[in-house]
Amino acid sequence: MTIRLLAFCGSARKESCNRLLLAAAVTTARAAGAAVAELDLRSDLLPIYDGDLEAQHGLPAAALELKKLFAGHDGLLIASPEYNGFFSPLLKNALDWVSRPAPNMPSPYAGKAAGLLAASPGALGGIRCLPHLRLLLSNLGVTVSPTQLALGQADHAFAGDGSLADANQQKMLDKVVGDLIRLATAIRA
């Protein structure tokens, strides 16, 4: 049984350290046998969540597509930048829109597992945003893997092939991805 993961980054920057970390994680997940779809949250710009907008016009088409995409996967592999100790507004907005009810669509978060990553040029690697993201996902019904990676000094952490230059950091990334696949497999079973 192939586990399907949806991988996305909460950064809007093209050259983000979090995009690099997510790419390394996707490579690891595919090597472990997972089918991975990559989502760029910038591609379908959603309006800032607004209950009045939703009441007047329903869910935007991009939000409905995101809901379907989330529903079609067993797990979420998320890399998030840290903005003043929290995850990014881009990520929060997407997760909020996906959480909204839609006719004949069950919650796309039910029965999902998530693995969390953060990267930063700073020493802490974005670690302060991960508990907040974990709490939000848990509140939405996602089972979040206890294993996570906050990659500090990320602007110098990658080898030319996109892997992590430090073998111990690569082992930790492998563990985060492996634990997510095992968790998603257990939940799906």
C-alpha positions in Angstrom: 0.0 0.0 0.0 1.6 3.2 -1.1 1.2 6.2 1.2 0.3 9.4 -0.5 1.8 12.6 1.0 1.0 16.2 0.2 4.1 18.3 0.6 3.9 22.1 0.9 5.8 25.1 2.2 4.5 28.0 4.1 7.0 30.4 2.6 6.2 32.7 -0.4 9.8 33.2 -1.2 11.1 31.2 -4.2 14.6 30.8 -2.7 13.4 30.0 0.8 15.4 27.7 3.1 12.1 26.0 3.9 11.6 25.2 0.2 15.0 23.7 0.1 14.3 21.6 3.2 11.0 20.5 1.8 12.6 19.4 -1.4 15.1 17.3 0.5 12.3 15.8 2.5 10.3 15.0 -0.7 13.4 13.2 -2.1 13.6 11.2 1.1 9.9 10.3 1.1 10.0 9.2 -2.5 13.1 7.1 -1.8 11.2 5.5 1.0 8.3 4.5 -1.4 5.8 7.3 -0.7 3.9 8.9 -3.5 4.4 12.6 -3.0 2.4 15.5 -4.6 4.0 18.9 -4.2 1.7 21.9 -3.7 2.7 25.5 -4.1 0.5 27.6 -1.9 1.3 30.6 -4.0 -0.1 29.2 -7.2 -3.8 29.6 -6.3 -3.8 32.8 -4.3 -6.6 32.6 -1.9 -8.2 35.7 -0.4 -7.6 36.3 3.3 -10.2 34.2 5.0 -13.3 36.3 5.5 -16.6 34.8 6.9 -18.6 37.5 5.1 -17.0 36.6 1.8 -17.7 32.9 2.5 -21.3 33.6 3.4 -21.9 35.8 0.4 -20.1 33.7 -2.3 -19.3 30.3 -0.8 -15.9 28.8 -0.8 -13.6 30.1 -3.6 -12.8 27.6 -6.3 -9.2 27.4 -5.2 -10.3 26.5 -1.6 -12.5 23.7 -3.0 -9.6 22.4 -5.0 -7.3 22.5 -2.0 -9.9 20.6 0.1 -10.1 17.9 -2.6 -6.3 17.7 -2.8 -6.0 17.4 1.0 -8.7 14.7 1.1 -6.8 12.6 -1.5 -3.7 12.2 0.6 -2.8 10.2 3.7 -0.4 12.7 5.2 0.9 16.2 5.1 4.6 17.1 4.9 4.8 20.8 5.9 7.8 23.1 6.0 7.1 26.4 7.7 9.1 29.6 8.1 9.0 31.3 11.4 7.5 34.8 11.4 8.0 36.5 14.8 7.6 33.1 16.6 4.6 31.9 14.6 4.0 30.1 11.3 3.4 32.2 8.2 0.1 33.9 7.2 0.2 32.2 3.8 0.1 28.8 5.6 -2.5 29.8 8.1 -4.8 31.2 5.5 -4.6 28.0 3.4 -5.2 25.8 6.4 -8.2 28.0 7.4 -9.8 27.8 4.0 -9.4 24.0 3.8 -11.0 23.7 7.2 -14.3 25.3 6.1 -17.3 23.0 5.5 -18.5 22.3 2.0 -21.6 20.4 0.9 -21.0 16.7 0.4 -17.3 17.0 1.5 -16.2 15.4 4.7 -13.4 17.1 6.7 -10.2 16.8 4.6 -8.2 16.7 7.9 -9.9 13.6 9.3 -7.6 10.6 9.4 -4.5 12.6 8.3 -1.0 12.5 9.7 1.5 15.4 9.5 5.2 15.8 9.7 6.6 19.2 10.5 9.8 21.0 9.3 11.1 24.5 9.8 14.3 26.1 8.6 15.9 29.4 9.3 19.3 31.1 8.8 19.1 31.8 12.5 20.4 29.4 15.2 17.0 28.2 16.3 15.9 27.0 12.9 12.3 28.1 13.3 11.6 25.9 16.3 9.3 28.5 18.0 6.7 28.2 15.2 6.3 24.4 15.3 4.4 24.1 18.6 1.8 26.6 17.3 1.5 24.7 14.0 1.2 21.4 15.8 -1.6 22.9 18.0 -3.5 24.2 15.0 -3.3 20.9 13.1 -4.3 18.9 16.2 -7.3 21.2 16.7 -8.3 20.4 13.1 -8.1 16.6 13.8 -4.7 15.9 12.3 -2.4 13.5 14.1 1.0 15.2 14.1 4.1 13.1 14.4 6.1 13.8 17.5 9.3 13.8 15.4 10.1 17.2 13.8 13.1 19.1 12.5 14.0 22.7 13.0 17.1 23.4 10.9 19.2 26.2 12.1 21.9 28.0 10.0 19.9 26.7 7.0 21.4 29.1 4.6 24.6 27.0 4.8 23.1 23.5 5.5 22.6 22.1 2.0 25.0 20.1 -0.2 25.1 20.7 -4.0 22.7 17.8 -4.6 20.0 19.3 -2.3 20.5 16.9 0.6 21.6 18.2 4.0 25.4 18.5 4.2 25.6 17.4 7.8 25.0 13.6 8.1 23.3 13.9 11.5 20.9 16.5 10.2 20.1 14.3 7.1 19.5 11.3 9.5 17.1 13.5 11.5 15.3 14.5 8.3 15.1 10.8 7.3 13.6 10.0 10.7 11.0 12.8 10.4 9.9 11.5 7.0 10.1 7.8 8.0 8.0 8.4 11.2 5.4 10.3 9.1 5.1 7.4 6.6 4.8 4.9 9.5 2.2 7.1 11.2 0.2 7.6 8.0 0.3 3.9 7.3 -0.9 3.0 10.9 -3.8 5.5 10.6 -4.8 4.3 7.2 -4.8 0.7 8.4 
